[in-house]
Amino acid sequence: MKDSQEYKEKKAFFEKIITLYGRNVVVEMLQDSSIEVHKLHLAKTNKPDGAIKKILTLAKQRNIEITYHEKNALSRISKNAKQDQGVAIDIYSKTYQHAKQLYAMQTFRLIALDGIHNPQNLGMIIRSCAAGNVDGIILPKKNSAKISPLVVKASAGTLFKLPIYFCDTLEEVLAEFSNTDIYALSLDAKESIYDIQPSKRSVFVLGNESEGLSSEVEALCNKKLIIPMQRDVESLNVAISAALIAFMRA
């Protein structure tokens, strides 16, 4: 029954599962004892030597469940047949949470991502936000880069240090906020990011690498900010913009 407490708890658990793939990434996850591993997936065709031998040894040391699959079945789990190298791992991330939890929070400073497709950019944004004055990132599941080995690499070990609030679309989350300053970065804004003191509930929305904010998302923003630039430079890489916002005064 979908209404049962058991179903709700199971659903909530699996919402926090992030599946990664690739031998080097899996070794990295297994070597970090602070990362909670739910399950390890291996293709039956893997030869038990080299990286696979190391993976098996680490999994045994941590008493992690291993499931063996036919290659096509493993590819359905990894969702990347060309790059999974016959290995996938399910990570239980306490920092990966549903965005609906934000509605009841009294204070937050968040960066919301609208159509960020480049995994390196996403990883660098996560790193900057983890290091700066940001309480979390809102990351839609649709029209967005997914958490992947490239994101893990670009985040340089910070992926699980900062709350990432997932949702289906950014519009559905922004529309539910009340008493919240939702800032769009815009070239026609009157205020600079250096002119404001963020309110208790602030969301800074960053748009697609080439097209910026979608019209639907921009319509839900109630304030505009500009990053002042010299020498007729028109724009910055979105990851750089995120870093500047992340290190705004607290």
N, C-alpha and C positions, 0 to 999 in steps of 0.2 A: 504494500500500500504506500502510495506516494506521500500520504499525510502522516505516516507513522514517524515516531521519533527516531527509530532506527534508520529509516530511509533518509531523514534529514541529516542525521549525524554522518552517515556514509557519504552523502552528497557533499556535505561541507568538508569532509576529509579529502575527497578526491578533487575538489576545486583547488586545493592547495598543492596538488601534485604538478611538478614541472618535469617533463621528460626531455632529457638531453641524450646526445648520441656521439659516437666517435671514440676511438680507443684512448687518445690522449686526454680528452675531457673526462671520460669515465675514470681513468686512473687518478686524475686531479681531484674529482669528487670523492673517490674512495679514500684518498690519502688525507683528506680534511675531516677529522673526527667531529668537528662542530656541525657538519652537514648531515642531516638526517636522511638516510637512504631507505626508501620503501621497498624497492625491488630492483634487481638487476636482470636484464634480458640479453640472452646470447643466441646467435644463430647456431644451429646444429653443425653447420659446415665449418665453423672456426677450428683451426688447428690449435691445440693447447700448448703453444710456445710463444716466445716473445712477449708482446703486450698482453695477449690473452692469458698467458701463464701468470703474469703479474696481477692482472685483474682478478683472476680466480684466487690467488693467494690473499690479496687484500680483502676480498669478499668473505673468505673463510675466516680471516682474522677478526672481522667485524660481525660475523654470524649473520650475513645478509642473504636473504632468499634469492635464489637464482632460478630463472625459468628459461628453458631452452625452446627455441621455435624454428620452424622452417624459415628459410630466408625471406620469402614473400610475406610471411606473417610478422616477422620482425620489422620489415620495412613499413608495414602498416602502423606499427607502434611508434617507430622513429619519425615517420612521415618524410623521410629523406633517404630513399633507397640508394642513391648515388654516393652518399657521404657517410652513412652510418657505420660502415666497416664491420657490420655484423654485431654491433653492440649498442645497447641503449640502457639508460638508467632512469628510474623514477625517483625524483627528489621530493621530499615533503618539506615545503618551505613555509615556515610560520610567518614570514614577512610578505607572502603572496596572499592578499586578502581581497574580498569583494568590496567594491567601491561603496555599496550601500551602507557600510559601517561608518562612512564619513558624515552622513547626514546628522547624526546625533552628537558629533564631536563639537566641543565649544571653541576650540582654537586649532588652527592648522595653517601652514604655509605649504602649498603644493604646486608642483609643475604638472600640467596636463598636456598630453601629446596627441595631436590631431594629424594622423596620416604620416607618421614617421616610418619610412620604409627601409632605411639603411640600417642594418644590424650594428655596424660599427658606430654609427651615430647614437643609436639607442644605448649601447654599452658605455660610451663616453658620457652620455647624459646621466646614466645611473651612477657612474663614478663621481662626477662633479656634484650631484645632488647628495650622495652619501657623505661627501667631504664638507659640504656647505650647510647653509642655514635653511634646509628644506626638510619637511616632515614626511614626504613621500611623493610618489609619482602616480598619476592616473594613466593607465595604459589600456586602451581598448583592444579587444580581441579581433575586431573587424578592421580592415583597412590599416593594418599596422604591422610592423616587424614583430616576429614572435621571439620569445626567449629561446636562444639557440647557442651552439658552441661559439659562433662569431660574437654574439653579445657577451657571453661569458669571458671571452678573451679580451674584448675591448673594455670591459668593466674592471679588468685587472683585480679580480678577487673581491669586488665590492657588491656583487649581485645580491647576496643575502644579508647585507648590512642595513638596507633601507626598505621600508614598506613600499610595495608596489600594489596599487589598488586596481584590480582588473574589472572590466565591464564589457558589455557587448559593443556599445557605441558611446562616444564621448557626449553626444547630445543628450542621451537619456540621463546621464549623471548631472551635467551642468544645469539641466532644466529643473532638477529637484532641489538645488541649493537655494537657501534663503539667508538673508543677512550675510551675504558673502560678496566680497569684491572679486570679480572675475575679469582679469586683465588680458586684453589682446595686444600683442606687439604689433604696432602699426606705424607706417611712415608718416601718417597725417596726425599722429597724436600730439597733444600740446605738452603733456608731462613726460619727463624723462624718468628712466628707472632710478636715477640718482636723486630725483626730487621728492619721492614719496616715502612715507613711513607705512609699510603694509599694515593693514588692519588685522584683527585677531583671526579672521577667516579670510584667507587670500588664496586665489588660484591664478597662476600665470600660465596662459595657454600658448603653446608653441606649435606652429603649423608645418606642413609638408616641406621637404627640402627644396622643392622648386616652385610650388604653387602657393605656399603659405597656408593660411587658415581657410577651411571650407566656409562657404557663405552660411551654412546652417549653424556651424559652431560660432562663427563671428557674431551672429545675431544674438547669441546667448551671453555674450560678454557685455558687461555693463561699464567697463572702463577701458581706456587705451593708453599704452605706454610706447615710448620710442627709445631705442638705444642710440644715443647721439654718436655720430661718426664724422671723422675728418676726411679731407681730401677727396670729396665726392664719392667715397665708398658707399654703395647703396645697401649692402646687406652682409651679414655674417653667416657662417655655417651654423646650423641649428644647435649643434653641440656646444659651440662657443657661446651662443646666446644663452643657453641653459646655464653654463658656468657663471656668466656674469650675473644672472638672476639668483643663482644659488648662493653667491657670495655678497648679495646685497646686505646692508646693515640689518642686524637682528632687531 
